[in-house]
Amino acid sequence: MSNNSKKKAQAAAAALHGKKDKQRRTLIEVAVAVVLIALIAAIGFSIAGKDSDTTAVPASAPSSVTGDGAIRIGDPNASVVVTVVEDFQCPACKQFEAISGDTLSELVADNTIAVDYKPIAILDRMSSTNYSTRAANASLCVADADISAWPTWHKAMFEQQPTEGGAGLSDDDLLGITQLANIDGPDLSSCITDGTYTDYVTSQTQSVLDGGVTGTPTVMVNGETVSNPTPDGLRAAITAAQ
């Protein structure tokens, strides 16, 4: 075979290999999206089992939240806001954080977006200690103590998410995660152990459900729900909102 023929054969082989790699990456992205969307749907259906007689409890808002009860990470005046409604006991929320959490952090860091996190408690029945409520309360306590370190704590909380059906993380465990994130404050410990914002979590949860949320995570960009909240799906929705 001539050198020219060899070069053509090598180029063809390289092109074929590249095409196969691209196909594999596409299949992986599709698989990830399917798994995440399926998990979100499963959690959404489970909300139907939540007690229907839950009523909103008037409660003072933590100092760290926005007017509609969100923990805002990023520019307070951002023109594009990603809202994430989540439950710390929710497996699909853990999956979302693992897949898309870094993307949101990067977009906040370059001032493309702000993120409004809304921790709610719809899965208390999945632990013997009302873990969803206790974890949501802790998230508000941490935001009050040091909102700049809140994203680090938030990521660690999902990395250490307890299995459903058990006791959930103890208050000491929750405090341990704050220490790992180097968060401290004069009232942080008592806020977590006393459940300072328990009533607020109950009120906020009911308000979010009354607003039409049917599952966690629910992810929105400027109020529009993102059906495929993978990194690519989020970037596309954010670009469209700019």
C-alpha positions in Angstrom: 0.0 0.0 0.0 1.3 3.5 -0.9 2.0 6.2 1.7 -0.9 8.2 0.3 -3.3 5.2 0.7 -2.1 4.6 4.2 -2.7 8.2 5.2 -6.3 8.0 3.7 -7.0 4.8 5.6 -5.7 6.2 8.9 -7.8 9.4 8.4 -10.9 7.3 7.7 -10.2 5.2 10.9 -9.7 8.3 13.0 -13.0 9.8 11.7 -14.8 6.6 12.4 -13.4 6.5 16.0 -14.3 10.1 16.6 -17.9 9.4 15.4 -18.2 6.5 17.7 -16.9 8.5 20.6 -19.5 11.2 19.9 -22.2 8.6 19.7 -21.1 7.2 23.1 -21.1 10.6 24.7 -24.6 11.3 23.3 -25.9 8.0 24.6 -24.4 8.8 28.1 -26.0 12.2 28.2 -29.4 10.8 27.2 -29.1 8.1 29.8 -28.3 10.6 32.5 -31.3 12.8 31.5 -33.6 9.8 31.5 -32.5 8.6 34.9 -32.8 12.1 36.4 -36.2 12.8 34.9 -37.5 9.4 36.0 -36.3 10.0 39.6 -38.0 13.4 39.6 -41.2 11.9 38.4 -41.1 9.2 41.0 -40.7 11.7 43.8 -43.4 13.9 42.3 -45.9 11.0 42.4 -45.0 10.3 46.0 -46.2 13.8 47.1 -49.8 12.5 46.6 -49.3 10.6 49.8 -48.6 13.7 51.9 -51.3 14.4 54.4 -53.9 16.7 52.8 -54.9 18.4 56.1 -51.5 20.2 56.5 -52.1 23.9 57.0 -49.7 26.7 56.7 -48.3 27.9 60.1 -47.5 31.6 60.4 -43.9 32.0 61.2 -41.2 34.6 61.2 -38.9 34.3 58.2 -35.2 33.8 58.8 -33.1 36.9 58.1 -31.2 35.1 55.3 -34.1 34.4 52.9 -35.7 36.4 50.1 -39.2 37.7 50.2 -40.6 34.4 48.8 -38.5 32.2 51.2 -35.5 31.3 49.0 -31.8 31.1 50.0 -30.3 33.2 47.2 -26.7 32.3 46.1 -25.2 34.9 43.8 -26.1 38.4 42.7 -29.2 39.7 44.6 -30.1 41.7 41.4 -29.4 38.9 38.8 -31.6 39.1 35.7 -31.6 35.3 35.4 -32.5 33.3 38.4 -32.6 29.5 38.7 -34.9 28.3 41.4 -34.3 24.9 42.9 -37.1 23.4 45.1 -35.6 20.4 47.0 -35.9 18.1 49.9 -32.7 16.9 51.6 -34.2 13.4 51.9 -35.0 13.2 48.2 -32.8 10.8 46.2 -33.6 12.6 42.9 -32.4 15.9 44.6 -29.1 14.2 45.4 -28.9 13.0 41.8 -29.6 16.5 40.6 -26.9 18.0 42.8 -24.4 15.4 41.7 -25.1 16.0 38.0 -25.8 19.7 37.8 -24.6 21.3 41.0 -21.2 22.2 39.7 -22.7 23.7 36.6 -24.9 26.0 38.8 -21.9 27.0 40.9 -19.8 27.9 37.8 -22.6 30.0 36.4 -23.1 31.8 39.7 -19.3 32.4 39.9 -19.2 34.1 36.5 -22.3 36.2 37.3 -24.4 34.6 34.7 -27.1 33.6 37.2 -28.2 33.6 40.8 -29.7 30.5 42.3 -32.7 30.5 44.7 -32.7 27.3 46.8 -36.0 26.5 48.4 -35.6 23.6 50.9 -39.0 22.1 51.7 -40.1 19.0 53.7 -42.3 16.5 51.9 -40.6 13.3 52.9 -40.7 13.3 56.7 -42.5 10.0 56.5 -39.4 8.5 54.9 -37.5 8.7 58.2 -38.3 8.1 61.9 -37.1 11.5 63.0 -38.8 14.0 60.5 -35.4 14.3 58.9 -36.7 16.4 55.9 -37.9 19.1 58.3 -34.9 19.0 60.5 -32.5 19.2 57.5 -34.5 22.1 56.0 -34.4 23.9 59.3 -30.7 23.3 59.5 -30.3 24.8 56.0 -31.9 28.0 57.2 -29.8 28.1 60.4 -26.6 27.7 58.3 -27.7 30.4 55.9 -28.2 32.8 58.8 -24.8 31.9 60.2 -22.7 32.2 57.0 -24.5 32.3 53.6 -21.2 32.4 51.8 -20.3 28.9 53.0 -23.8 27.6 52.5 -23.1 26.0 49.1 -20.3 23.9 50.5 -22.5 22.7 53.3 -25.3 22.1 50.8 -23.1 19.9 48.7 -21.9 17.9 51.8 -25.5 17.4 52.9 -26.4 15.5 49.8 -23.1 13.6 49.7 -24.1 12.3 53.2 -27.8 11.9 52.5 -29.2 9.1 54.7 -31.1 6.1 53.2 -34.9 6.3 53.3 -36.7 4.5 56.1 -34.0 5.0 58.7 -33.6 7.6 61.4 -31.8 10.1 59.2 -28.8 12.1 60.2 -28.9 13.2 63.9 -28.6 16.8 65.0 -25.0 16.0 66.0 -24.4 14.8 62.5 -25.9 18.0 61.1 -23.6 20.1 63.3 -20.7 18.0 62.2 -21.3 18.9 58.6 -21.3 22.6 59.6 -17.9 22.1 61.2 -16.6 20.4 58.1 -17.7 23.4 56.1 -16.1 25.8 58.6 -19.3 27.4 59.6 -19.9 28.8 63.1 -22.1 31.2 64.8 -23.3 32.1 68.3 -26.8 30.6 67.7 -26.0 27.9 65.1 -26.0 25.0 67.4 -29.2 25.9 69.3 -30.9 26.8 66.0 -30.3 23.3 64.7 -31.0 21.4 67.9 -34.0 23.4 68.9 -35.6 23.4 65.5 -35.9 27.2 65.5 -37.3 27.4 62.0 -39.5 24.3 62.1 -42.7 26.3 61.8 -41.3 28.3 59.0 -40.3 25.1 57.1 -43.9 23.9 57.5 -45.3 27.1 56.3 -42.9 27.4 53.3 -43.5 23.8 52.3 -47.3 24.4 52.1 -46.8 27.6 50.3 -44.6 26.0 47.6 -47.1 23.1 47.2 -50.0 25.5 46.9 -48.0 27.3 44.2 -48.2 24.2 42.0 -45.0 22.3 42.7 -45.6 18.6 42.4 -42.2 17.0 43.0 -38.6 17.5 44.0 -36.4 18.7 42.6 -38.4 21.2 40.7 -36.0 23.4 38.7 -37.1 26.7 37.1 -35.4 29.5 35.1 -37.1 32.8 35.7 -40.2 31.0 36.7 -40.3 28.5 33.8 -39.9 24.8 34.7 -36.9 23.1 33.2 -38.1 19.6 32.2 -34.5 18.4 31.5 -32.4 19.9 34.3 -29.1 18.4 33.2 -26.1 20.7 32.6 -27.0 21.1 28.9 -30.7 21.5 29.6 -30.0 24.2 32.2 -27.6 26.1 29.9 -30.1 26.1 27.1 -32.8 27.4 29.3 -30.6 30.1 30.8 -29.4 31.2 27.4 -33.0 31.5 26.2 -33.8 33.6 29.3 -31.0 36.1 28.8 
